[in-house]
Amino acid sequence: MSSRSNTSNPEPTLPERTGPTAVSAPGKVLLAGGYLVLDPKYSGVVVSTSARFYTFIRERIDGHQAAQKIVVRSPQFLRAAWSYTVVFTKNGTVGLVPNVENSLLGSESKNKFVQLALERVLFLAIEKIGYQALKVATDQGLEVIIVGDNDFYSQRNQLAERGLPNVISSLAQIPRFAPTDCSLADVHKTGLGSSAALITSLVTALMVQLKVISAGDLSDDPRSPGKTFVHNVAQYVHCLAQGKVGSGFDVSSATFGSQLYTRFAPEVLQPLMGEQVPSKLQPILIGTNKQWNQQVKPFKLPPQTSLMLADVDAGTDTPAAVGRVLSWKKSEPQKSLELWTQLGAANDQLAAALSNLTAIHGKNPAAYSAAVSRLCSQPPKQWAALSKDEVTQAFALVNKLTEVIRGHMRDMGRLSQVPIEPPEQTRLLDACLAKNGVIGGGVPGAGGYDAIWILTLAPAAGGAGGPTGAAASPSSQVESVWTSWKEMNVSPLSCGESMERGIELIWKKPLSPVSCFFLFNRYVAPVITLIDLWQFGGLATSVPANFCHDWLIIEGGIQTLCQAIAHLLATLRIRALLGARRWVDWVLIVTGMAYLAGSTLATTSIIIYVAKGYEWSPILHVCFGSSMPPWLVWAWIPGLVFETILFGFLVAKAYQDWRQDLSFPITRLLYRDGFISYMVIASSSLFNTIAWAVLPSSLATLAKTFTFCLVVA
């Protein structure tokens, strides 16, 4: 057991208990800079992917026995659960001890990445917040759930089990965070940087949960001390788990998003890489430490382009390939320097050319879009001669530079006797690059047989002069090549470039439209109720002449709107659980519109009927009108039917997850809220239906008000 004493300043005020924390971090694709990114003289072009790793942390809820116990689960794998105890000693030290149940699970219970992340963040926490505050933060124990999007792992078996073709559209039919049916050691990874994304999301979530940093520290600015602090800690843990100080581009991409990356000096981490942990970590890892001299320049692919990725089922030993290339570089210093200088220059030119396309689009979007549409109908080798306009020539330059880089990488592979772009991959890439609208491609990172990347044009909807129909689009043509390829098993990934800036703190984002809807319902319902109590409870002595008539219309409209919002929020919850499938969207849209139309019609009918003679009673001091006929009970039927449909989806999904033994904090929360919501709303609708059918109009109105409060508040 490693331990750490409290060497911080005097104990701060004890923090309040922390709610759940959820953090995501993206995967990566190194488009240019393979091998060279190890040297601080060269840069790499790194694109973060829309495939992300997620870490959820919350205090455990299983009672006193969970004190200072941290349980980590990765439910996508077999035997992937790890239990630890946080140990506090009387002399002010903290340590992490694997629990005995881990050894009972076998070798799969050992996870160096997870254990080092927990241990080192605990050491930082006792430095930053102090002994007592850390003890309070862990005294209920912590539950940690780690999951990764499906694209991090090969989905060939999942597709085969479902009888689905190996195409991009089939991947959407696999449940999110699908189980791999194997252990961590046996899973087939796709090369998106799963370990770096995992460590970055886990370290960030732990640092936020234990208040080493605050949510506000995670700004998008790559120079912000808070985000740099997280980056430095994640780099440290990742290097420590791997036993060496690597280039760090994968962790940097997971932290900051797509970028032009130049590595940090490895010397900064050397004092922390031994078995003996220094007395303090924070002075070295803090975000303001200038010894961390990496350069991170935000980057994004040009508008109207699409990054396509494919997993090639052959496999490459990346560490061995890197070792052999570095051995060749050492044995042939002059020749390798010449080649690396040429390759480094081409990489920089590619980055500049891609950024230039973004700038050109900013100056004249219409001309840019028109050129993209034209180029979609031509193979890239013809672009340079097609037109002399700025956009066409800029895309032609990008294509030329990707080919130059591929040539240099093949030369490096030949000289070092490493299959960086093996002939099989060359033939596959050449076939893709012969298609219309394909900008460039290559083997990512260290190359080999693992994967390929392709950048295609993706014209804006409605662009003139481009291909007609999805079958003629550049991405469809590339996918057709992959589907029909026989020499190797090519499996597409569904992810592309991430539009987020690296790590994302979920549930702590700025106000969204959904939040606004929720807040509207939360605070409008009490106001409506108070006015109803004022006028129906006999508290008002007099009202304006047209108050009763006008309030009837206003209240009817607001209540219909609030109940529609409540149903919209429930619909979004169901859509999130089911993975936003197209057929689900259509069912929800059609039934939702039918509910809204029926509810609006019923409310309008009630207002028209009740408004006749609806006026102030000076004797009863209430607004009073005609009694309501029994047929008005149908006003509650559309909502009840729609709620039942949503509940049916919820039950089906919960049963599916139960059969697959999938359980995440966020889905458990959604299921719990969904069941409670249905029980409340359905029982309220039934109560109103009965009340409006058998009670006097005055009592039926009170039932309506009571139900309104339950449903929307």
N, C-alpha and C positions, 0 to 999 in steps of 0.2 A: 504493500500500500504506500503510495506517495502521499505526502502531507505537506501542508503549508501553514505557517504561523501568520497571525494577524500583525503585519508590520505597517499598517496604515496609520493615519492620523487618529485621534480619539474618536470613539464611536459616534456616528451621526444619529439623528433622530430615527427611530425605527420606522420603516416604511409601512404603508397600508398594504393589505393583502392584494396580490396581483390577480387579475382575471386571466382567462385563457389568452395565449399568445399563438399566433399563426404567421409563419413566414415562408415565402417561396423564393427560390433562386433558379435561374435558367441554366440550361446546358449550353454547349459551345460548339462552334465549328471554326477551325483555323483555316481560312481560305488561302492565305499566303503567309509564309514565314516558318514553315516546317523546318526543324533543326536549327535554323538561324536564330529563332526566338530564344534559344538558350544563351546567346551571346548578347550582352547589353549594347553592342555596337549596331545591332540590327533590330528592326521592328516587325511585328506581325499584324495581319488583318484578321481580327477575331469578330465573329458574328454570334451573338447570343441567340438561343433558339426559343421558340414558343413552348417547347417541352420544358417542364419545370419540376423541381423537387419541392416538397412541402413538409414542413415540420410543425406539428401542433403540440403545444404544451399546456397543461392545466394542473392545478392541484388535484391530488388523488381524493377520491370520495368514499374510500372503503374503510374509513374509521381510524382509530388510534394506532392500530398496528402498522399503518403506512408511514408513521413518523420517520423523516429523514430517508425514506426509501424512494429511489428513482427507478421506474420501470420504463424501458424503451421497447417499442414494438415496431416491426416492419411487416404488416399483415400480408404483403404480396408474396412472401417467401415462407417456406417450411422451416420450422424450428428457429424463427427469427424473433426471439424475445430475450431481452437482457435485463437483469435486475441487479441494482447496486444499492449500497447503503452509504449515506454521507455520514462520516464519523467526525464528531467534534470532541476534542480533548480538553481537559481542564487547563492546560497551559496555552490554550488559544490557537490550536492548529486545526486544520480541516483536511480530511482525506476521503478517498473513494474506495470502497471495498466491494468487489464482485460477490454476489450472494451465492450461497451453496447450490441453489436450484439451477444456476447456470451450468455447472459441471454435470448435473444430471441430464441436461439436454444434449450433451455430446459436444463435439468440436465446433458445431455451428453456433454455439452460444458465445464463442469468443469473437468479439468485434473490436479490433484495435482502434478503428476510426471513431466509433461511438464513445468508447471508454476514454480516449485521450481528449475528445471534445468536452465531455462532461468534466473530467478532472481539471483540465487547464482553465476552463471558464470558472469553475469553483475557486481555483487559486486566484484568478483575477478578481472575482467577486469579494473575497475576503480582504483583498488589498483595497478595493474601491469602496465598498459599503460597510465593511467591518464584520467582526465575528458575530455579534448579537443579531444584526440585521440579516445576515446570511442564514443564521439559525432559524429566525422567524420565517424567512422566505422558503425554507425547506421543511419546516416542522410538520406539515401535512403530507409530505411526500409529493412527488411529481410524476405525472404520466406523460410520456413522450411518444407520439406516433409519427413515423416517417414513411412517406409514400412518394413515388415518382411517377410521372406520366408514362404511359405505355411505350412511347417512342424510345425510352432509354433501354428497352429490352426487346429482343426479337419477338415478333408476334406470329411467327410462322405456325407454331403449334395451335395457337388460339384460332387462327383463320382455318386451319385444317379441321379442327374439331367442329367448327360451325359450317363446314362445307362452303366457305367463301373464297372467291378468287383473290389472289395476292395483288390487290390494287389499292390505291389510296382510299377510294370510297368505302371499301370493306372495313377499313380500320375504324371508321366512325361507329360501326356496329358492335365493336368490342367494348364492354363496360370500362369506364375510366378506372384506373388503378387496378387493372385486372390481375388476378393471382397468376404467378408464373409456374406454379405447381412444381417448384424445385427449390433447392437451397441457394443461398447467396453464392456459394462457391461454384455452383453448376450453371448459373444463369448465363445466357448468351447476351452480352451487352452490344450496343450499336455504336459505341465510340463518341457519345455526346458529352462525355465528362461527368458521369454520374457521381463519382466519388467527390469531385470538387463541388458540384451543386449540392450534394447531400451535406457535406461538411459546412458549406457556407450558410445554408438554410438552418442547420442545427445550431451552429455557433451563434448566429444572429438571434435566433429565437431564445436561446439560453441567456444571452447577454441582456436582452430586453426583459425576459421573465425575472431575472435576478437583479435587474436595475443597475447593471454595469453601464448601460447606456439607456437613454430614453427614446421613445418612438420619434420624437422631434429631431433626434440626431441623424436620422436616416434620410437626409435630403438627397436629391438627384445629382448634386454637384460632386464630381469625383474628387474635388479638393477639400470637401468638408471633413473636418477632423473625426466626426462620428462614424461616417461610412468608411473612412480610411482606417479607423481603429478596428472595425469589424473585419475589413479586408486583411489587415495585418495578422489578426488573431487566427482567421481562417487559413491564411497561408502557413502560419506556424504549425497549426494542428495537422494540416494536410501533409506538409513536409515531414513532420515528426512521424506520422503514421506510415508514410512511404519509406522512411529511413534515409531520405536525401533531400537536398534543397533543389527542387526543379525550377523550371522557368516561371511558373506561376500564372501563365496566361489564362488557364482554365478557371482558377479561383478569382482572378481579376475580372474575367467576363461574367462570372456568376454574381459578383458584387456590383459591378458598375455597368454591365450591359455591353453592347457592341462597341468596339474600340480599336484604335491603333495602339498596340501595346509594345512597350519597351521594358524589359525586365528590371527588377531591383537587384542591387548588388547582393550576392548570396552571403557575404560576410556579416550582414546585419543579423542573420538568424543563427550563425555558428555558435554563439554563446549559449543558445537555448536547445541545441540539438543533442546534447549528451544526456545520459541517464540521470545525472544529478541536476535537479531543477534549481535555477538561481533563486536567490532570496526574494527577488522581485521580478515580475514579468512586465508590469505596466510601463516602466520607463523605456523598455525596448519596443513594446507593441503599440504604445499610444499613437494616435493619429498625427500628432504634431512632431514626431521624431523624424528629423530631416535625413537620417541615415536610410530611411526607406525612399529610394530615389527612382522608383519606377515612374514611367511616363504613361499616362492614360489620356488619350485624346478621343472624345466621343465620336462615334462613326455610325453611319447607317447606309444601307444599300439605296441606290437611286430609286426615285418614284417609278411606278409602273414596271417594276421588276419582281420576280418571284424566285426565292431560293428553294430548290428541290434537293432532298437528301435521300439516299438509298443505302441500305445495309446489304453488304455482299457477304454471303455465307461461306467464307473461306477462312478468315482469321489471320492475324499477324501478331507476332510477339514484339510489341512496341519497344519495351526496354532493351531487348536484345538488338533491335534495329538501330536504336539511338546509340547504344554502346559501340556497335561496329562502325557507324558513321563517324563518331568522335575518334575512334582508333585510327581510321583512315585519315582524318583531318590532322591528327598528331603526326602520323608517319609521312604525310605528303603536305607539309605546311604551305609551300609556295603554290602548288596547284590548287589546293583547297581554298586558299585565300583568294586566288583569282576567280574561282567559280563562285564562292560565296559573295564576293564583291559584286559580281554581275547579277547574281540572283537577288541580293539585297536591294540593288538599284531597281530591278524589275518589280519587286514587291512594293517598293515605295511609289513607283510610277503607277502601279495598279491602284493603290490607295488614292493617289491624287486624281487619277482618271475617274474613279467611281464618285469621289466627292465633287469633281467638276460637273458631272452629269446632274447631281442634285442642284448645284448652283445654276446650271443652264435652265433647268425646269423652273427655278424660282424667277428667272428673268422673263421667260416666255412660255407659260404652261401650254398654251394652245399649239404652238409650233412643236413643242416637245411631244405632245400627245399625237399629233399628226404624223410625226416621224416614226414614233413607236408603232403605230398602226401599219405604216408602210413596211417597216422592217420585219414585221411578223410574217410576211408572205415571202421572205427571202432567206436563204441560208446565210450564215455570218460571213462566209468567205467572199460573198458578192457585195457586202455592204460598202466597202471602201470605194468601189467603182459605181455604186448606185446613185449617189448624190454627193455634192460637195457641201451640203448644209452642215451647220455646226453640230446638230444633234446626231446625225448619221455618222459623221466622222468621229465623234466622241465615243459612240458605241463600237465602232469599228476598231478604235484604239484599245478599248477594254478587251475585245476579243483577241486582238493581236498580243496583248501583254499576257493574257492567261495562257496562250500557246507558248510564248517565250518562257514563262515560268515552268510550264510542264516540261519543256525541253531541258532546261537546267536541272530540274529534279530528276529526270531520267539520266542525265549525265552523272549526277551525284550518285545515283543508284548503281550505275555501271562501274564507276571508279571505286566505290566502296564495297561493291558486290552485295548490295542490299536491294531487294525488290521494292523500291520506293514507288515507282509506277510500273508494275509488272506488265508484260505484254498483254495479258488477259484484260487488265484494266484499261490499257491503251486502246484496245479494240472496242471496248464498251464505250469509253468516252468519245472516241472518234465517231461512233455510230450516233451518239446523242448530238454531237456538235454538227453533224451534217443536216440536222433538221432545221426548218425555218424558225426564226425568232429565238434561237438559243445563243446567248451572249458568250458564255464560257463555262468551264468546268475544271475539275481536277480531283485529285485524291487529297482529302483533308489531313492536316497535321503531319504526322510522320509517314503517311502514305501506307502502302501495302495493299492487302486484299480486303480490308475491313469495310470500306465505305467509299462512296463518291459524292461529290456535290455538283449541281448544275444550276446555273443562273439563267433564267429565261425572261423574255419580255412578257409583260402582263398588261395589255392595253386597257385603258379605262373603259367602263361600260358605255356602249354607244359610239365608240371611236370609229371613224370612217376609214375605209380602205384596208381594214385588217381582215383577219380570217372570219369566216361566217360559221358560227356555231362552235360549241365546245370541242367537238371532235377535231377541229382544225387548229386549236390553240397550241402554242408551243409546248405548254406543260403536258397536254394530252399526247402530243407526238412523242415526247420524251418517255412518258409512262408506257406508251405502246412499245417502245424499244425495250424497256425493262421487262415488260410482261412476256414478250416473245423471245427474250435472250436465252440461249441454251447453254452457252459455255460456262456460265456461272449462275448461281441462284441469286437473283437480284430482288430485294424486298424493299418497297418504298416506305418511307416514313411520312407521317402526316404533318409533322411540324415544319415550320419555316422560321423566318426571322422574327425575333421578339420585338414588339414595339415598346416594351417596358424598359426602364433603366436599371437592370440588374435586380437586386433583392427588393422584394415587396413585402411590406408589413400589412397583412390582411386584417380587416376589421378596424384598422386605424386610419383609413383613407379619408380624404376630404368629403364633404357632404355630396351625396349622389342624388339623382332623381328618385331612386327607391327610398333613400333616407328622408327626402322631402315629403314623399307620399305618406310614409310612416308617421312623421311628425305632424303632418296635417291632420291625419285621423286621430292621433293621440290627443291633440289639444283642441280640435274643433268639437269632438264629441261631448266633453264636459260643458262647453259653452252652450251647445244646443240643449243639453239636459237641464242646465240651470234656467234657461229661458222657459222651457216646458214646465218645470216645477213652479216657476213664478206665475205663469198664466193658468196652469191647470190646478195648482194647489190653493187657489183662492187668495194668493198673496197680493195680487194686483187690485188696486181699488178702482182704477180707470185706465183706459188705453186709448191711443189715437183712433180716429174713426175707422180707418181701413186696416188697422193692425191685424185683426184676425184673418182676414182674407189674404193680405200680403204675406203674413208669417206662414200660413198654410202652404203657399207656393214655395217660399224660400226654404222652409224646413223640408218639404218633400224633395226638392232638388238636391239639397245638401246631404240628406240621408241617403238618397240614391247614389250620389257621388261617393260618399264615404264607404258604403257597402261595396260598390264597384272596386274601389281601391283595395279594400280588404281582400276581395276575391282575386284581384290582380297580384297582390303580394303572395297569396297562397299559390297562385298559378306559377309565379316565378320560382317558388320553392320546389314545386313538383318538376318544373323544367330543369332546374339545376341538378336534381337527383337523377333524372333520366338521361342527362347528357345532351340535351338540346337536339334530339333527333328530329329529322324533318317530319316524319309521320306524327310524332308526338306534338310538334308545333302546330300542324294542321288540325289535329283533334282539339287541341286547346283553343286555337283561334276560332274554329267553327262553333264549338260549344260555348265558348266565352261570349262570342257575339250574339248567339241565340239567347243566352242568359241576359245580357245587357239589354237587348231589344225587348225581351219579355218583361223584365223588371221595369224598364222605362215606360212601356205601354201600361203596365199595371199601375204604376205610380201616377201617371197622367190621368188614367181613368178614375182613380180614387180622388185626386184633387178636383177634377171636373164635377164628380158626383157630390163630394162633401161640401164644395164651395157654395152650393146652392143653400142659402139660408145660414151659412156659417158666420156667426156674428157674436159680439160681446153680450154676455148676460149680466146685467147690473145687479141681479139678485144673487146669482151663484158666484159672481166675480171670476168667470172663466169664459173662454171662447167655446161656443156650443153650436152644434148643427144637427143635421138629420142623422138618424141611426143608419148604420151601414148594413147593406144587404149581405146575405151569406156568400154570394158569388165573389165578393172581394177577398175572400181567403186565398184565391188563386194568385194574389200578389206575391205570396211567399213561396210558391211552387218553383219558379225558375231558379231562384237561388239555391233551394234545397236540392234540386236535380244536379245543378252544376257542382255543388259541394260534394255530392256523392260520387260524381265522376272523378273529381280530383282525389277523393279518398281512395277510390278503387286503384288509381295509379300508385298512390302511396303504399297501399298494402301489397300490391304486386312487386314493387321495387324492394320493399322491406323483406318480403319472402325470398326474392332472388338473392339479396345480400346474405340472408341467413343461410341459404343453401350453400353459398360459396364461402361462408365463414369470413365475410368482410365486415369489419367494424372500425369506424373512424369517429373521433369526437364530433366532427362537423356533421356527419351523416346521422349519428345518434341524436344530435341536437335537432336536426331537421325532422327526423322521424317523430321525436317527442313533441315538438311544436305542432307538427302536422296532425297527429292524433288528438292532441288537446284542442287544437283549433276546430277540427271537424266535430268533436263531441260538443263543444260549446255552440258553434254556429248551427249545427243540425238540430240540436235540442232546442235552441232558441227559435229556429224557424218552425219546428213542430209546435212549440208552445204558442207562438203567434197564430199559427193556423187554427189551433184549437180555440184560442182566446177569441179570435175574430169571428169564429163560427158560432160560439155559444154565449159569449159575454155581452153585456151592454156596451154601446160604443164608447162610453167614458172609460170603462175598465179596459177595453181592448186597446184604447189609446195608451194607457199606462203600461200595458204589456209591450206595446210597440216601443215605447221609450226605454223600458228596461232592457229589452233585447238589443236595441241600438247601442246602448252603452256596452253590453257584453261583446258584441260582434266587432265593433270598431275600436274600442279602447283597450 
